[in-house]
Amino acid sequence: MSVLSNDPAEFADEALRGFVDAYSDVVTLVPGGVVRATATPPGKVAVVVGGGSGHYPAFCGLVGPGFADGAVVGNIFTSPSADDAASVSRSAASDAGVLMLTGNYAGDVMNFGLAQRRLEGEGIDARFLVVTDDIASAPAGQEDKRRGIAGDLTVFKVAAAAAEAGYDLDGVERAAAHANARTRTLGVAFDGCTLPGADEPLFTVPDGSMGLGVGIHGEPGIGESPMPTAADLAATLVERVLAEAPEPGPARAAVVLNGLGRTKYEELFVVWSTVAPLLRDAGVTIVAPDVGELVTSLDMAGCSLTLMWLDDELEQLWTAPAAAPAYRKGRVADVAGQGGAARGPAEAAAAAAPPAAAITPASERGREHAAALLAAMDRAVRALADAETALGRLDSVAGDGDHGRGMVRGSSAALAAAREVVEAGGAPGDALTRAGQAWSSRAGGTSGVLWGAMLEAAGAVVPDDDATWQRWDADAAGLVTEAVGAAIDAMRTLGKAEPGDKTMLDALAPFHEALRSGSGDVGTVWADAAARATQAAEDTAALRPRLGRARPLAEQSVGHPDPGAVSLALIATAVGSSDGSVPTIPTEDA
């Protein structure tokens, strides 16, 4: 599949700029995404949606009267950072607070959860809710583990309509949670999707087959079956979704037949011609259906069926008018909430800006260690750049293939931020803190927010004072061990991972233990610990993932090491390199 692009690494940013230019009467650009071109009126709850790029019309195409007040937009298939989520929410929020909504993915949960805490610390009443509609990603009874896919649309629409109708923040949150509890989706794929600049798709479906239970980030399905006719596909989708009905008997339902990117509208209408009568025969009254591309997955061939079982309140909110660039319902003149004051990009961006933070001037010892920190970070960045393709391929086994690209983006941004602090005369602790913030902001995703939190936590352990450097002279390895321990605590608090979950903790914990129990100078102890982390990362091949996007595809992951653990070991090895060289990792087929 050919993808029109300039620089693939800038694809998402350029696409967003083009979108904003095309719809400048409705939306305006702010750091991290877009908001309405009119400010949220006083007294109205702001609804902010978001996630990675590659899903248009979700998420930016849903911003406008009757729908979202803002959309946080990450890189392709990558969660936006906490900085991005907070930025868009600040700009969108009024005095009535803000509800943030995403699909249930680890990176989104961590980043938007962190953004919520930041906003609350700034005095903004912020809430966060995830969509869990994908019936293929976890069994009944474990709905909280399910992914959010095309059901994002129905839940987002209900929340936005509630806000337009004047509900307070508690009411908007309640309506969204109610919609989520009554929404079910099943997706299928006939072929995989390809990231801009990639030579191969993230996954393939054998000719003549269909992947069942596919996600919207290029995650392969949970099973395969022979390619059906349109009528047979309709029967499969209807049967499986109705089997998950929240209550038995006749019902009214909002129904969405969603194309994933390459399946054309005419094909969807052919499928709908069987879906609709099957639903009616099952006692379902179809209310204001949508058929088309609404939550896509780049150029994936496939579709999904979503039902939201309605009551009187949900039906009123579902059918309420909306006038976003990519989604319209009812008459535009009937859309409420259009009375906000017009604002330009500069005003919207100013509202998005966070409070400024000062830099601590470095001591003479601090400057020496800051220079060494930059050299170590540079080695790590070069090692990750060399390994980008291999890490992406490893991540695509049971994920979305973005790990290598995300690590390069994050680490490069971290190095640039640390260098800016050091060149301004800042202390190494501040350099680590700013590096962590930049990594999280630029990389997004699960690894981005975790590495950001770890660097910030480590930076807090090394204040630039006499006590720190006296301790370094007496026990440098002990100080380093404490900083790594703080990083682990931050990562476990945010990510909720435990040893054996097949995450980077399975390399980081042995690394920390080797640091703690090692002997000799700090360079020797670090090198030994890095070797232990490398072996531990390789050992994750035998584990089954219990967290994150890889969890529904656990069997496919067995036999392949965790990409997060591999990249952590790679960074540890590069940082400890005594001759300035950078390590490499073997490819899967080496």
Summary of the structure (lengths in Angstrom):
residues: 590
radius of gyration: 24.3
end to end distance: 26.9
largest distance: 79.0
contacts: 2326
relative contact order: 0.11
helix: 50%
strand: 16%
